[in-house]
Amino acid sequence: MRKLKRSIADEPREIGLAGALIVGLAGYLGCANADRLHLQADTSRLPPATAIQAEFVRVVGGRGSSAGEFVRPSGISVNALGQAYVVDTGNDRVQQFDPSGRYLSEIGGFGWSDGQFNRPSGITASGSLDIWVADTQNRRIVHLNAALYWLGTLTQEVQDGVARELGYPTDVAVSADGWLWFTDKDTDRLRRLSPFAQSAEISTGSAGVGDLNNPSGVAVGPDGSIVVADMDDDRIVLYDRFGNLLRSWGEGFLRRPGGVDVTWQGDIVIADTGNDRIVFLNRLCQPVGTYGASGAAPGAFRAPGDVAVDRHGRMWVADTENHRLQVFRLLRQAG
């Protein structure tokens, strides 16, 4: 088992839902007012994008298990300081990088104890700088702080007074009002955890309009809306801040999208995994650009699994089958 690069917090523990909400979401609700206002920005006052282009900046990493290397990285998120957190799935760990792509720290190794992961697949860096990881095969959501110290886990949901194991979470996102949203490939659902209730509320069911089929990435927009990469249906699905279906997009255009992010301007950025490219939509769900092609050269992709955009317009891509990250600068034109 690989030795942790960071020490684990004193007496880390597995906690149930109620305890996790106290430990984790309370910290989120204490984030700076300026950050919360930024996350809740009214994007309707901004002109929608008419075109988005990407400029290649750098490659980070390569295949391996040393610091700064990867085996099939599948999830990425960037915090308010521009630091990138990467789910290094094949190495069962999370790595942290500074805005220039320099390795900072890591936590992980295969296992099911505190400080270990089993095929993690998704991650989010919340506005409070807390980190949440979808530890998929361990059927739990892990809570870390910004320095990758272990804070606890969510392992159960309570329904009708009965505690049950979580399904297989694939990605996680936190809204500005404190909701923890996660995709569950076990039940093909988007779920949310309330900062007040002691149960996991199901936002979309397995029957009727809005079905999900192997949901992967999830992101929350500045207006609170939620976007899900619905991988096996070749589309993204949009919900309002309460989990009500708004629309879907991408059938016939996307192919097995694995990851998604929403910029502070409300633009949607999609890791179009099966097409080896990145797709850009404006907040009206109008396509305004694509970037990438199949290959291993800088600027090309092989099954990009996730994407994250920071507040300075830097786009980070988890280039999964090339076992690396790539960083780009986004150029946005508005009408």
Residue pairs with C-beta under 8 A, 6 or more apart in sequence:
1 109
1 110
1 111
1 116
2 65
2 91
2 93
2 108
2 109
3 109
4 106
4 107
4 108
4 109
4 115
5 67
5 105
5 106
5 107
5 148
6 105
6 106
6 107
6 147
6 148
6 149
7 149
8 107
8 114
8 115
8 149
8 150
9 145
9 149
9 150
9 151
12 114
12 115
12 150
12 151
12 152
13 114
13 152
14 114
14 140
14 152
14 153
14 155
15 23
15 152
15 153
15 154
15 155
16 154
16 155
16 156
16 163
17 154
17 156
17 157
17 158
17 193
17 198
17 199
17 200
18 198
19 152
20 141
20 143
20 152
20 153
20 154
21 193
21 194
21 195
21 198
23 143
23 151
23 152
24 130
24 132
24 143
24 151
24 152
24 180
25 178
25 180
25 193
25 195
26 195
27 128
27 130
28 126
28 127
28 128
28 130
28 174
28 178
28 195
29 128
29 178
29 195
30 128
31 126
31 127
31 128
31 129
32 127
35 80
35 127
35 128
36 127
36 176
38 127
38 222
38 264
38 311
39 127
39 176
39 222
40 176
40 222
40 223
40 224
41 222
41 223
41 264
42 223
43 221
43 222
43 223
43 264
43 265
43 266
43 283
44 223
46 265
46 266
46 334
47 334
47 335
48 266
48 282
48 283
48 284
48 286
48 334
48 335
49 265
49 267
49 280
49 282
49 283
49 288
49 332
49 333
49 334
49 335
50 282
50 288
50 333
50 334
50 335
51 288
51 289
51 332
51 333
52 267
52 280
52 282
52 288
52 289
52 330
52 331
52 332
52 333
53 289
53 291
53 330
53 331
53 333
54 278
54 289
54 291
54 315
54 328
54 329
54 330
54 331
55 328
55 329
55 330
55 331
56 298
56 299
56 326
56 328
57 314
57 327
57 328
57 329
58 101
58 326
58 327
59 298
59 324
59 325
59 326
59 327
60 68
60 97
60 101
60 324
60 325
60 326
60 327
61 68
61 69
61 70
61 73
61 323
61 324
61 325
62 69
62 70
62 323
62 324
63 69
63 70
63 71
63 323
63 324
64 70
64 71
64 323
65 71
65 91
67 95
67 103
67 106
68 95
68 97
68 103
69 323
70 86
70 88
70 90
70 91
70 95
70 323
70 324
70 325
71 88
71 89
71 90
71 91
71 323
72 88
72 89
72 90
72 305
72 320
72 321
72 323
73 86
73 87
73 88
73 89
73 90
73 305
73 306
73 318
73 319
73 320
73 323
73 324
73 325
74 87
74 89
74 121
74 122
74 258
74 259
74 305
74 306
74 318
74 320
75 86
75 87
75 89
75 120
75 121
75 122
75 123
75 133
75 134
75 171
75 217
75 259
75 305
75 306
75 318
76 84
76 85
76 86
76 87
76 123
76 259
76 306
76 307
76 308
76 316
76 317
76 318
76 325
77 84
77 85
77 123
77 124
77 125
77 131
77 308
78 84
78 85
78 125
78 308
78 309
78 310
78 314
78 316
79 85
79 125
79 126
79 129
79 131
79 146
80 125
80 127
80 129
80 311
81 99
81 129
82 98
82 99
82 310
82 311
82 312
82 314
83 96
83 97
83 98
83 99
83 104
83 125
83 146
84 96
84 97
84 99
84 101
84 308
84 316
84 325
85 94
85 95
85 96
85 97
85 123
85 125
85 131
86 94
86 95
86 96
86 97
86 123
86 318
86 325
87 94
87 120
87 121
87 122
87 123
87 133
87 134
87 306
87 318
88 94
88 95
88 106
88 108
89 119
89 120
89 121
90 323
91 108
92 108
92 109
92 110
92 111
92 116
92 117
92 118
92 119
92 120
93 106
93 107
93 108
93 109
93 117
93 120
94 106
94 107
94 108
94 117
94 120
94 123
94 131
94 133
94 144
94 148
95 103
95 105
95 106
96 103
96 104
96 105
96 106
96 148
97 103
97 104
97 325
98 104
99 310
99 314
101 325
101 327
105 147
105 148
106 148
107 115
107 144
107 148
107 149
107 150
108 115
108 116
108 117
108 120
109 115
109 116
109 117
110 116
110 117
110 118
111 117
111 118
112 118
112 138
114 150
114 153
115 150
117 133
117 135
117 138
117 142
118 135
118 136
118 137
118 138
119 136
119 137
120 133
120 134
120 135
120 136
120 142
121 134
121 136
121 170
121 171
121 216
122 133
122 134
122 136
122 169
122 170
122 171
122 172
122 182
122 183
122 216
122 217
122 218
122 306
123 131
123 132
123 133
123 134
123 171
123 172
124 131
124 132
124 171
124 172
124 173
124 174
125 131
125 146
126 132
126 174
127 174
127 176
129 145
129 146
130 143
130 144
130 145
130 146
130 151
130 174
131 143
131 144
131 145
131 146
131 148
132 141
132 142
132 143
132 144
132 172
132 174
132 180
133 141
133 142
133 144
133 172
134 141
134 169
134 170
134 171
134 172
134 182
134 183
135 141
135 142
135 153
135 169
136 168
136 169
136 170
136 185
137 168
139 155
139 165
139 166
139 167
139 168
139 169
140 153
140 154
140 155
140 166
140 169
141 153
141 154
141 166
141 169
141 172
141 180
141 182
142 150
142 152
142 153
143 150
143 151
143 152
143 153
143 154
144 150
144 151
145 151
154 166
154 180
154 193
155 165
155 166
156 163
156 164
156 165
156 166
157 163
157 164
157 166
157 191
157 199
157 200
158 164
158 198
158 199
158 200
159 199
159 200
166 184
166 200
167 184
167 185
167 186
167 187
167 189
168 184
168 185
168 186
169 182
169 183
169 184
169 185
170 182
170 183
170 184
170 185
170 215
170 216
170 217
171 182
171 183
171 215
171 216
171 217
171 218
171 259
171 306
172 180
172 181
172 182
172 183
172 218
173 180
173 181
173 182
173 218
173 219
173 220
173 226
174 180
174 181
174 220
175 181
175 220
175 224
175 226
175 241
176 220
176 224
177 195
177 224
177 241
178 195
179 192
179 193
179 194
179 195
180 192
180 193
180 195
181 190
181 191
181 192
181 193
181 203
181 218
181 220
181 226
182 190
182 191
182 192
182 193
182 218
183 189
183 190
183 191
183 212
183 215
183 216
183 217
183 218
183 228
184 190
184 191
184 215
185 214
185 215
185 216
187 202
187 206
188 206
188 211
188 212
188 213
188 214
188 215
189 202
189 203
189 204
189 205
189 206
189 212
189 215
190 203
190 204
190 212
190 215
190 218
190 226
190 228
190 239
190 243
191 200
191 201
191 202
191 203
192 200
192 201
192 203
192 243
193 200
193 201
194 201
201 243
203 239
203 242
203 243
204 210
204 211
204 212
204 239
204 243
204 245
205 211
209 245
210 237
210 239
210 245
210 248
211 233
212 228
212 230
212 233
212 237
213 230
213 231
213 232
213 233
214 230
214 231
214 232
214 233
215 228
215 229
215 230
215 231
215 237
216 228
216 229
216 230
216 231
216 257
216 258
216 259
217 228
217 229
217 257
217 258
217 259
217 260
217 261
217 271
217 306
218 226
218 227
218 228
218 229
218 260
219 226
219 227
219 260
219 261
219 262
220 226
220 227
220 262
221 227
221 262
221 266
221 268
221 283
222 262
222 264
222 265
222 266
223 241
223 266
224 240
224 241
225 238
225 239
225 240
225 241
225 246
225 262
226 238
226 239
226 240
226 241
226 243
227 236
227 237
227 238
227 239
227 260
227 262
227 268
228 236
228 237
228 238
228 239
228 260
229 236
229 257
229 258
229 259
229 260
229 270
229 271
230 236
230 237
230 248
230 257
231 256
231 257
231 258
231 273
232 256
233 248
233 251
234 250
234 251
234 252
234 253
234 254
234 255
234 256
234 257
234 274
235 248
235 249
235 250
235 251
235 254
235 257
236 248
236 249
236 250
236 254
236 257
236 260
236 268
236 270
237 245
237 247
237 248
238 245
238 246
238 247
238 248
238 249
238 285
239 245
239 246
240 246
247 285
249 281
249 285
250 257
250 270
250 279
253 279
253 287
254 270
254 272
254 274
254 275
254 279
255 272
255 273
255 274
255 275
256 273
256 274
257 270
257 271
257 272
257 273
257 274
257 279
258 271
258 273
258 303
258 304
258 305
258 306
258 320
259 270
259 271
259 273
259 304
259 305
259 306
259 307
259 318
260 268
260 269
260 270
260 271
260 307
261 268
261 269
261 307
261 308
261 309
262 268
262 269
263 269
263 309
263 330
264 311
265 283
265 332
266 282
266 283
267 280
267 281
267 282
267 283
267 288
267 332
268 280
268 281
268 282
268 283
268 285
269 278
269 279
269 280
269 281
269 307
269 309
269 315
270 278
270 279
270 280
270 281
270 307
271 278
271 304
271 305
271 306
271 307
271 317
271 318
272 278
272 279
272 290
272 304
273 303
273 304
273 305
273 320
274 303
276 292
276 293
276 294
276 295
276 300
276 301
276 302
276 303
276 304
277 290
277 291
277 292
277 293
277 301
277 304
278 290
278 291
278 292
278 301
278 304
278 307
278 315
278 317
279 287
279 289
279 290
280 287
280 288
280 289
280 290
280 291
281 287
281 288
282 288
291 299
291 328
292 299
292 300
292 301
292 304
293 299
293 300
293 301
294 300
294 301
294 302
295 301
295 302
296 302
296 322
298 326
299 326
301 317
301 319
301 322
301 326
302 319
302 320
302 321
302 322
303 320
303 321
304 317
304 318
304 319
304 320
305 318
305 320
306 317
306 318
307 315
307 316
307 317
307 318
308 315
308 316
309 315
309 316
309 330
310 316
313 329
313 330
313 331
313 332
314 327
314 328
314 329
314 330
315 327
315 328
315 329
315 330
316 325
316 326
316 327
317 325
317 326
317 327
317 328
318 325
319 325
319 326
